[in-house]
Structure formats: structure tokens, C-alpha cells
Amino acid sequence: MNKIAFLVKGKVVLKVSANVSSKLSVIGAVIIVFALVLYINLRTPFLADDYVFQVYKGKKIETFDEIYAYLHNFYLTWGGRLLPTGFSVVSSLFSKTVLSIINSIVFLILFLMVLLLAKTIVKTDTTNVGNSGDLKKDYKGPIKSWQVLLSFVFIAYFSPAFGQDVFWICGAYNYLWATTYLLILIYPLRLRTLQKESLKHSWWLCFLALPLYMIGGFFNEGCGATLVVSLVAICILLYKREKKVDAWIVLAFIGAVIGFLLLALAPGNFERMKFLNLPETSKFIQIPLMFFKILWSYFTPQYLLFPLLFVIFILCLNKECLKNSRRLYQDLLFWGFLVLVSTFCFVVSPSYDERVRFIGTVFACILVLSLVLNIQEYLIKKKFEILLNLAMFGFIYNFAVVCINETNLIYKSSLNITKSIDEQKQQAVIEVSGCDIYVPTSPFVSQYKLMDDTLENFTMWYQSYSVYKNVGTIKFVPCEK
């Protein structure tokens, strides 16, 4: 009897020990990702617009009155992105170390939101309800370390301009922070579409929806437009399915529309349009062509939907391999729709480039991960999990080697420029050699630079840099060949 009790007790101890070990491995994986991102953030200096947004009327911004004056002028003369611009302006009041830590925390939130949305726990089946009236639930199981590492690898490797969207401070405010906030707003909407009953009459969401979603609509064009279109689609879905729409979703829609209108109708947008060299081709032809061109790029090996197609064809052909295959097809529709919407919303922007594809890439990452992370547990044996962890560590090691090397070079380049300027501080015109300028070659780090071999395109950056550093006029001297 004692022997049996000992064996049972031993099993319990082993189970608890395994759970603790699993949790520690997950925490360790999160720490590895955060530490790597923090290091790269710390070694990425202020670049380009980081200086432009910290200077106003030939003076470094240092007071809240000056911040207000700058933002007011920006809204009237340049554009409606007051939130990311405001963050950039306020950056002048903090050290780069503090900003790097905050930015790394924001990325950690984004990366965990991606994992959470890919592994959402929901009520899925209203059939076969027991006597107690409880619905069946589909629990995806605990988070594994390989899933944490895989999520990071997907975001890092498939973002077209990861460095400019994450490590460049000004770029991070516009894209990393906006996308993180958008995922937080999408989370309750996604749960509601999956018939999460507790969200139907949520008084606290009714209280918070209007201001929170108004901020989302106002953040930037991609975030705001994607949010508005998504809310329209969700309202139609709920009304078609339940013949009513929740009060908090209606308030969220009103808030998102108000925020987006404040952004889109900023006087500065119309002022800036006067200076843009728009192509003569009709926009009715140009925009659809650009949309399909960008959309097709997702299907190339360089971007994300290539592995997505591979996963769909290999896994979805055998429904027994996946948990809740019906829910996964809903994921394909939901996140695929958001990829299309976010891509189109940025294509209509006259300043469209690779950086703004970050939101669509993150949605596509969630879509692929929702498939990969729902493979039945019995198919992923312990040995296979170990191999997955080793493979992910290999990818991250390669990423770390490239990024650390590139960020160290750009950091040393920045130090050399600062040293050169300090040595000439008493002179009216300061010469900066092109030999001191390092241009990163990797998309994993910020590819923006302080100067270029064409002074004409970077005059404003020179002026802002010289004001920020409180030195004389900076003159670019090309590197001698």
C-alpha cells in the first residue's frame, strides 16, 4: 500500500517538476528575446528624423510649451500623425537609454500579443451540451519555449524593414507602437467573433471603448483605416449571426471613425499634398496596380505567405492533424482579411514604402502561427520539440550575430562623427568625413543614416543635428577614394 502511494506521489512530483521546467524554459525564451532586442535598441543611436523632430525654429525642444507649439504647427502644415510625432518630440526630454528600454518593452508586448492571438482560448462548440449547461472548450495547451522563439523568428525574418520599424526610434513610434496598440484593440474583437459570451454585455468595455478606439483611429493611417474597416466587417458579421451588435462595439466604431477623421482631415495633409510629386497616371489605375504588386510580394520566399501556403497544403489536407480545424479556417478568413485591408490602407498613402508593410506582416505571422501552434500534441513528440528549440536557437543566433555586428558598427560610426564634431566645436563650419559614416547592409537593423553622399537630400538633417548638438554649421565632406 505504501509502495503504491509512493508511486502515485512520485508521479505527482514528476508532473509538477515537468510543469515547472516547462515554465522556466518559456520564461528563459522570453528573456533571451527581450535581452537581444534591448541590446540592439541600446546600440542603435538617434538617426535622421529623430533629430528633425527634436528641433523647432532653430532651437532644441526642451519645454512642454515648445512641444505644444511644434505639434500645433505640425498638424497645420505637415500631417495628422500627432501621436507618433508627439512621442518623437518628447524623446528630447529623455536619454536614449530610457527610450531604448521602453521601446524594448513595447516590442515584448507586441511579440506576446502575437503569440496570445495565435493561441486564443475560446468556446467553440455549442453542440452536445451537458446537463450542467457548460459549453465544450478547446484549450490549446500551455505555451512552449519553441513557440515563443518561433513567434519572434517569424516577425524578425519576414518583416521587410524590421530595423526601421523596431529599432529606429522614430520608425518604432510610427509602426511598432501603432501595431502593438492595434493588436491590443483587435484582441477583444477577435474573442467576440469567436462567441466569447462574457464580452456581449461588458460594462467596462462600454466605458473604455470610445476613447481607446478613438486613439487607435488617430494613431496612424494604417492603424486607423484597418481598425475602421475591421469594425465594419465585425458589425456586419455579428448582425448577420445574432441580429444585433454589442453596444461596446458600436462605441468602438464611433471612436475609431472620429479618431481616423481627425487624422485624415488634418490641414497639414492637404498642405503636404501640394509638395508631393504625384505621378500623372490616374490614381484609379495606379492604386489597384500597386495593391496587387505589394500583395504578390507576400507570396515570394522573401515574405511570409510562402510558408503559409506550405503549411496550409501540408497540414490542412489532413484535418486530424489539427485541433479544431473549423476554427483554423475561420482564422484564415479573419487574419487573411486583415492582411488585405492593412496592405490596401497603406497603398493609398502617397508615402508608401517597405516600412509600412509591418502591420500586414504581423497579421500574416499570427495567421501562420495559428496553424502551426494548433498541430495535435501527439504529433509533436518530445524529441521533435527539442529539435524545434535547437532550430529556433539557430535562427536567433544567426539573427543576433548579424544584428550585433551591424549595430556595433553603426554605434561606432556615430561615436566617430560625434568625436569629429567635438574636436571642431569652436569653428563656424564643421566638416564631417564620409569615411566616418557606416551604412548598415542588414534589414534587421535601422538602415537610416545621418548623411549621404548627396548633401542636397539631407540638408535638413544636417541642420537639425547641428542644432541638437549645439554646434556650428555641419558640412559634409565626401570620403576620399
C-alpha positions in Angstrom: 0.0 0.0 0.0 2.8 2.4 0.9 4.6 1.4 -2.2 1.5 2.3 -4.4 1.1 5.6 -2.5 4.8 6.3 -3.1 4.5 5.7 -6.8 1.4 7.9 -7.1 3.2 10.6 -5.1 6.2 10.1 -7.3 4.1 10.7 -10.4 2.7 13.9 -8.9 6.1 15.1 -8.1 7.4 14.3 -11.6 4.4 16.1 -13.1 4.9 19.2 -11.1 8.6 19.1 -11.8 7.8 18.9 -15.6 5.4 21.8 -15.4 8.0 23.9 -13.5 10.7 23.0 -16.0 8.3 23.9 -18.9 7.5 27.3 -17.4 11.1 28.1 -16.7 12.0 27.2 -20.4 9.3 29.6 -21.6 10.5 32.4 -19.3 14.1 31.8 -20.4 13.0 32.1 -24.1 11.2 35.4 -23.4 14.2 36.7 -21.5 16.5 35.8 -24.4 14.3 37.6 -26.9 14.0 40.7 -24.7 17.7 40.9 -23.9 18.6 40.7 -27.6 16.1 43.3 -28.6 17.2 45.6 -25.7 20.9 45.3 -26.6 20.2 46.2 -30.3 18.0 49.1 -29.1 20.7 50.4 -26.8 23.3 50.3 -29.6 21.2 52.0 -32.2 21.8 55.7 -32.0 19.4 58.5 -32.9 19.1 58.7 -36.6 17.6 61.0 -39.3 14.1 62.2 -38.2 15.0 61.5 -34.6 16.9 64.8 -34.8 14.4 66.6 -37.0 11.5 66.1 -34.5 13.6 67.4 -31.6 14.4 70.8 -33.1 11.9 73.7 -33.6 12.7 77.2 -35.0 16.4 76.7 -34.8 16.3 75.6 -31.1 16.4 72.2 -29.4 13.0 71.5 -27.8 13.2 71.4 -24.1 9.9 72.6 -22.6 6.3 71.4 -22.8 5.3 74.8 -24.3 7.7 74.2 -27.2 6.4 70.7 -27.6 2.8 72.0 -27.9 3.9 74.7 -30.4 5.7 72.2 -32.5 2.8 69.7 -32.6 0.3 72.5 -33.4 2.4 73.7 -36.3 2.9 70.0 -37.5 -0.8 69.4 -37.5 -1.5 72.5 -39.6 1.4 72.3 -42.0 2.5 68.6 -42.4 0.2 65.8 -41.2 -2.1 64.3 -38.7 0.2 61.8 -37.0 0.3 63.7 -33.7 0.8 60.6 -31.5 4.0 59.2 -33.0 5.3 62.7 -33.7 4.5 63.7 -30.2 6.5 60.7 -28.9 9.4 61.7 -31.1 9.3 65.3 -29.8 9.0 64.2 -26.1 12.1 62.0 -26.7 14.2 65.1 -26.4 13.4 65.1 -22.7 14.7 61.6 -22.1 18.0 59.8 -22.5 18.4 57.3 -25.3 18.9 54.5 -22.7 15.5 55.2 -21.2 13.9 55.2 -24.7 15.6 52.0 -25.6 14.3 50.2 -22.6 10.7 51.5 -23.2 10.9 50.6 -26.9 12.1 47.0 -26.0 9.2 46.6 -23.6 6.7 47.7 -26.3 8.2 45.1 -28.7 7.9 42.5 -26.0 4.2 43.3 -25.7 3.8 43.1 -29.5 5.5 39.8 -29.6 3.5 38.3 -26.7 0.2 39.6 -28.2 1.1 37.8 -31.5 1.6 34.6 -29.5 -1.6 35.2 -27.5 -3.7 35.8 -30.6 -2.4 32.7 -32.3 -3.2 30.6 -29.2 -6.5 32.2 -28.1 -8.6 30.0 -25.8 -12.3 30.1 -26.8 -15.6 28.4 -26.5 -16.0 26.5 -29.8 -18.8 24.0 -29.8 -22.4 24.6 -28.8 -23.4 21.0 -29.6 -23.5 18.1 -27.1 -24.1 20.5 -24.1 -24.1 18.5 -20.9 -26.6 18.6 -18.1 -24.7 21.4 -16.4 -25.2 23.6 -19.4 -21.4 24.2 -19.8 -20.1 24.5 -23.3 -17.3 22.4 -24.6 -14.0 24.3 -24.6 -10.9 23.9 -26.8 -7.8 24.6 -24.8 -4.7 25.0 -26.9 -2.5 23.9 -24.0 0.4 25.7 -22.3 2.8 27.9 -24.3 6.0 26.1 -25.2 9.5 27.6 -25.5 9.8 26.7 -29.2 6.5 28.6 -29.8 7.9 31.7 -28.1 11.1 31.5 -30.2 9.2 30.7 -33.4 7.0 33.8 -32.9 10.0 36.0 -32.7 11.7 34.4 -35.7 8.6 34.9 -37.8 8.3 38.6 -37.0 12.0 39.3 -37.3 12.7 37.4 -40.6 9.6 38.3 -42.5 9.3 42.0 -41.8 10.5 43.8 -44.9 12.2 46.6 -42.8 12.4 45.2 -39.3 15.2 47.5 -38.2 13.4 50.7 -39.3 10.1 49.6 -37.8 11.5 48.4 -34.5 15.0 49.8 -33.6 14.9 53.2 -35.2 13.1 55.2 -32.5 11.1 57.5 -34.9 10.2 54.5 -37.0 9.2 52.5 -34.0 6.8 55.2 -32.8 5.1 55.1 -36.2 4.9 51.4 -36.8 5.9 49.2 -33.8 3.9 51.2 -31.3 0.9 51.6 -33.6 0.8 47.9 -34.5 1.1 46.9 -30.8 -1.8 49.1 -29.9 -3.8 47.8 -32.8 -3.3 44.2 -31.6 -4.5 45.1 -28.1 -7.7 46.6 -29.7 -8.1 43.6 -32.0 -7.9 41.1 -29.2 -11.4 41.6 -27.6 -12.9 41.9 -31.1 -11.4 38.6 -32.1 -12.7 37.0 -28.9 -16.2 38.4 -29.6 -16.2 37.0 -33.1 -15.4 33.6 -31.5 -18.6 34.0 -29.4 -17.0 34.8 -26.1 -20.2 35.2 -24.1 -18.7 37.4 -21.3 -17.9 40.2 -23.8 -21.5 40.6 -25.0 -22.6 42.9 -22.2 -19.3 44.2 -20.9 -19.9 47.4 -19.0 -16.2 48.2 -18.6 -15.7 47.8 -22.4 -18.6 50.2 -22.9 -16.9 52.7 -20.7 -13.5 52.3 -22.3 -14.3 51.6 -26.0 -14.9 55.1 -27.2 -11.6 56.7 -26.0 -9.4 53.7 -26.6 -10.6 53.0 -30.2 -10.5 56.8 -30.9 -6.8 56.7 -30.1 -6.4 53.7 -32.4 -8.1 55.5 -35.2 -5.9 58.5 -34.7 -2.6 56.7 -34.3 -1.6 56.5 -38.0 -3.2 55.9 -41.4 -2.8 52.1 -41.4 -3.8 51.5 -37.8 -6.9 53.8 -38.1 -8.1 52.6 -41.5 -7.6 49.0 -40.7 -9.5 49.4 -37.4 -12.5 51.2 -39.1 -12.8 48.6 -41.9 -12.4 45.7 -39.4 -15.1 47.1 -37.1 -17.5 47.5 -40.1 -16.9 43.8 -41.0 -17.3 42.6 -37.5 -20.6 44.6 -37.1 -21.9 43.0 -40.3 -20.8 39.6 -39.1 -22.5 39.9 -35.6 -25.7 41.4 -37.0 -26.0 38.6 -39.6 -25.3 35.9 -37.0 -27.2 37.4 -34.0 -29.4 40.1 -35.4 -27.8 42.7 -33.1 -24.5 44.4 -32.4 -23.0 44.9 -28.9 -23.1 48.4 -27.5 -19.4 48.5 -26.8 -18.6 47.5 -30.5 -20.8 50.4 -31.7 -19.0 52.8 -29.4 -15.6 51.4 -30.6 -16.7 52.0 -34.2 -17.7 55.6 -33.4 -14.5 56.2 -31.6 -12.3 54.7 -34.4 -14.2 56.8 -37.0 -13.8 60.1 -35.0 -10.0 59.4 -34.5 -9.5 58.5 -38.1 -11.3 61.6 -39.4 -9.2 63.8 -37.1 -6.1 62.2 -38.6 -7.2 62.2 -42.2 -8.6 65.7 -42.2 -5.6 67.4 -40.6 -4.9 70.6 -42.6 -1.3 69.6 -42.8 -2.2 66.6 -45.0 -3.6 68.9 -47.7 -0.7 71.3 -47.4 1.8 68.5 -47.8 0.0 67.2 -50.9 1.0 70.4 -52.7 4.7 69.5 -52.4 4.4 65.8 -53.4 5.3 64.8 -56.9 2.4 62.5 -57.6 2.5 60.5 -60.9 0.4 61.7 -63.8 -1.2 58.2 -64.0 -4.8 58.2 -62.7 -5.0 57.0 -59.1 -7.9 54.8 -60.0 -5.4 52.8 -62.1 -2.3 53.3 -60.0 -3.7 52.3 -56.6 -5.1 48.9 -57.6 -1.9 48.1 -59.6 0.3 48.9 -56.6 -2.0 47.0 -54.3 -1.7 43.8 -56.3 2.0 44.3 -56.8 2.5 44.6 -53.0 0.1 41.7 -52.3 2.0 39.5 -54.7 5.3 40.2 -52.9 3.9 38.4 -49.8 3.8 35.2 -51.9 7.5 35.3 -52.6 10.0 33.4 -50.4 11.3 36.7 -49.1 8.0 37.3 -47.3 5.5 35.5 -45.2 2.7 33.9 -47.2 5.1 31.5 -49.0 5.5 29.4 -45.8 1.8 30.0 -45.1 0.8 28.2 -48.3 3.2 25.4 -47.5 1.6 25.0 -44.1 -2.0 25.1 -45.5 -1.4 22.4 -48.1 0.6 20.1 -45.9 -1.5 20.3 -42.7 -5.0 21.3 -43.7 -5.3 18.4 -46.1 -5.4 16.1 -43.1 -7.8 17.6 -40.6 -7.0 15.0 -38.0 -3.5 16.6 -37.6 -5.1 19.8 -36.3 -7.2 20.8 -33.3 -10.5 22.4 -34.2 -9.9 22.6 -37.9 -13.1 24.7 -38.4 -11.7 27.4 -36.1 -8.5 27.4 -38.1 -10.3 28.1 -41.4 -12.0 31.0 -39.6 -8.5 32.2 -38.7 -7.6 32.0 -42.3 -10.5 34.3 -43.2 -10.1 36.7 -40.3 -6.4 37.3 -40.4 -6.2 37.0 -44.1 -8.9 39.7 -44.4 -6.8 41.9 -42.1 -3.7 41.3 -44.2 -5.6 42.5 -47.3 -7.1 45.5 -45.5 -3.9 46.7 -43.9 -2.0 46.4 -47.1 -4.6 48.3 -49.1 -4.9 51.0 -46.5 -1.2 51.8 -46.8 -1.1 51.5 -50.5 -3.4 54.5 -50.8 -0.9 56.6 -48.8 1.3 58.7 -51.1 4.3 57.9 -48.8 4.0 54.1 -49.1 7.2 52.1 -48.8 8.5 48.9 -47.3 8.3 50.2 -43.7 4.5 50.4 -43.7 4.1 46.7 -44.5 4.9 45.9 -40.9 1.2 45.7 -39.8 0.3 43.4 -42.6 3.3 41.2 -41.9 2.4 40.9 -38.2 -1.2 39.9 -39.1 0.2 37.3 -41.5 2.5 36.0 -38.8 -0.5 35.5 -36.5 -2.3 33.6 -39.3 0.6 31.2 -39.9 1.3 30.7 -36.2 -2.4 29.9 -35.5 -2.0 27.0 -37.9 1.4 25.8 -36.7 0.6 26.1 -33.0 -2.5 24.0 -33.4 -0.9 20.9 -34.5 -2.1 18.0 -32.4 0.2 17.4 -29.4 0.7 13.7 -30.1 2.3 14.7 -33.4 4.9 16.8 -31.7 7.0 14.3 -29.7 9.5 15.3 -27.0 12.4 14.7 -29.3 10.8 16.8 -32.0 10.2 19.7 -29.5 13.9 19.6 -28.7 14.8 19.7 -32.4 12.4 22.7 -32.8 14.1 24.5 -29.9 17.5 23.9 -31.4 16.4 25.1 -34.8 14.9 28.3 -33.4 18.0 28.9 -31.3 20.0 28.5 -34.5 17.9 31.1 -36.3 18.1 33.5 -33.4 21.8 33.0 -33.0 22.3 33.9 -36.7 20.0 36.9 -36.2 22.0 38.0 -33.1 25.4 37.7 -34.9 24.2 39.8 -37.8 22.4 42.4 -35.7 25.1 42.8 -33.0 27.8 43.2 -35.7 25.8 45.8 -37.6 24.6 47.8 -34.6 28.2 47.9 -33.1 29.4 49.3 -36.4 26.7 51.9 -36.7 27.3 52.8 -33.0 31.0 53.3 -33.5 30.2 55.3 -36.6 28.0 57.6 -34.6 30.8 57.9 -31.9 33.3 58.9 -34.6 31.0 61.6 -36.0 30.4 63.0 -32.5 34.1 62.9 -31.8 34.9 64.7 -35.0 32.3 67.4 -34.3 33.5 67.9 -30.7 37.1 68.4 -32.0 35.8 71.2 -34.3 33.3 72.7 -31.9 34.8 76.2 -31.9 34.6 76.5 -35.7 31.7 78.1 -37.5 31.7 75.4 -40.2 32.3 71.8 -39.1 33.4 69.2 -41.6 32.2 65.6 -41.2 34.0 63.0 -43.3 32.1 60.4 -45.3 34.7 57.9 -44.0 33.1 58.0 -40.6 29.7 57.1 -41.9 28.6 53.4 -41.8 25.5 52.4 -43.7 24.1 49.1 -42.4 23.5 46.4 -45.0 21.1 44.3 -43.0 17.3 44.9 -42.9 17.4 43.7 -39.3 18.9 47.0 -38.1 17.9 50.5 -39.0 19.2 51.4 -42.4 18.7 55.1 -41.9 21.8 57.2 -41.8 22.7 60.7 -40.7 24.2 61.7 -44.0 24.5 60.6 -47.6 26.9 61.4 -50.5 24.2 63.8 -51.7 24.1 66.7 -49.4 21.1 68.2 -51.1 18.7 65.5 -49.8 20.0 65.6 -46.2 20.4 69.4 -45.6 17.5 69.4 -43.1 19.1 66.5 -41.1 22.4 68.3 -41.0 20.8 71.5 -39.7 18.8 69.6 -37.1 21.8 67.6 -36.0 23.9 70.7 -35.6 21.2 72.4 -33.5 20.6 69.3 -31.4 24.4 69.1 -30.7 24.6 72.9 -30.2 27.5 73.2 -32.7 28.2 75.3 -35.8 27.0 74.5 -39.3 27.9 71.0 -40.4 29.4 70.5 -43.8 29.6 67.0 -45.4 33.0 66.1 -46.9 32.8 63.0 -49.2 35.2 60.2 -48.3 38.4 60.3 -50.3 38.7 57.4 -52.6 
